[in-house]
Amino acid sequence: MNSIIVAVDGPVASGKGTLGRRLAERFGFAYLDTGGLYRAVALRMLRGKHALDDVGILVAQAKALEPSDLADPALRDEKTGEAASIVAPVPELRAALLEYQREFASAPPYDAPGAVLDGRDIGTVVCPNASVKLFVTASAEARAQRRFAELTAKGEDVELATVLEDLAKRDARDSGRASSPLVPAQDAHLLDTTKMDIEAAFQAAEAIVAASMKSS
Ligand code: C5P
């Protein structure tokens, strides 16, 4: 039986990670946060003090990734996310991470009947034949507010205006790059969460996935 693949794409702080994780739990699917792969490579580059544009080292670090890299708490740091969005446009790095993502989707761990992958290019490049595709968005202001609340809850001393500025930079980099830019797949369901809390967004996403599973 083919694995059911749910692709969840969207910009930074759109809520796609929380939605992806909860959808996976709800349907008993495996979950992969593909941003974590780019973050893990970026963190290795930062720790090794390598230049972020050294393609050879980027590819070597991608090939050397281990499960423990993906559990590192420093993955969530702002500077890791920033570095991830700087290395992510490199086509050779994207190619080096592609096979792992496709393998996870088609043969999910623990024999799960399906997989949820969240990222930027899951519905367009990694799994263009996904069973269901969601593109999660929210206004830049709403996303900045959420990120600001998250960071201040972690005790970080940040200003809302700076968070909004950083987010705009990340958006521009992710959407403007030549290789696998952040764009909704033509057959993606758009979910704008600007005016929704996470519970309402989850219910909307769950309904879309359940309906697609019924009709397939
Ligand atoms: O989703 P997250 O913020 O963790 O992703 C970090 C960065 O990794 C993004 O800004 C983006 O540049 C990159 N990324 C990507 N393709 C993916 C997932 C993440 O280019 N599928």
Residues whose N, C-alpha, C, O or C-beta is under 5 A from the ligand:
A	BS01	C5P	V12 T34 G35 G36 Y38 G81 A84 S85 A88 D118 G119 R120 D121 D174
